[in-house]
Amino acid sequence: SAELHDVAFSDANTGWAVGANGTILSTTDGGANWSAQTSGITSDLRGVAFKDANNGWAVGAGAVILTTDDGGSSWIVDREDPKDPADQNPNYPMSSHGVTNDLYDVEIYDSDDDGLFAAGDIGTLLRHAFVSDVYLSDRTGSNPVNVTSASGLTDEAPDWTPVGNRIVFVRSPSGGDDEGQKEIYTVNNNGTGVTRLTDNTVNEDNPDWSPDGTKIAFKRYDTANTEYDLYVMNDDGTNASKIADGATDPIYDPNGKHLLFVSSNQLKIMNADGSGSATTLVSGSEPAWSANGSKIAYVSNDNIHVADYTYDADNDTHAL
């Protein structure tokens, strides 16, 4: 039996151990039984870490870094190119960038930002934050097609234009600070025409396209008040204007006349052009409209709620 050097669990039952000569063992019953996995290498492995039951990394002698996206059923050597799926896990790349020193440990330092540290000989310390791209797929999740791809950048929070030919999304440097990194872009649905809409030293996030495709609502960080504010801009990024303080998660109603958003853990609604005052509907977050605008889904106390929504146009009143 091989000498073992490290062990990691993704939950109470699922774990992995690594050791000499490329040894990788796995368990699904809390360690009562272990089975060998095929690493494909003979180098000693010194450290192992898993983000979840599928995505994991092992490091060892000669700066070897292995990665898996299927719980260890298959392991591949992490290469230099973070965009080459033939070389490594395309979703969670980690590169040794020419380092040849032995690596002794690997740790996930931020599960939200998806980052790793690997430590080794002679003060070697590798830091890596993962990248993500925007994909299109069938409604079943099959036939994914990569729409955006930018080395070292994370693309997220996509939203379709109503006519379906463009996508708005958020781009940020992988591993960047929480504030001052995220900007809003658009791209054609075939991956061409990537266009930057915002260019600031503060975060801009949560874009939502108006139903007529002419406006985009989003949140912008206010450094003075340490909060996000609600903005609306033209779909080409011009004429951005603030319409609400302390607001996040904007979403247009299906007719485009009103914006639903979150402020101080309250769902609020206001005119989409910023006129008038906001109406508080209910305590909650993460709102979503039904297709016909008659219902609103939201999260409250860790549960999903669905409520009927009514708007009295004569008196300009909203109610759930």
Summary of the structure (lengths in Angstrom):
residues: 320
radius of gyration: 23.6
end to end distance: 64.9
largest distance: 79.6
contacts: 1008
relative contact order: 0.06
helix: 3%
strand: 48%
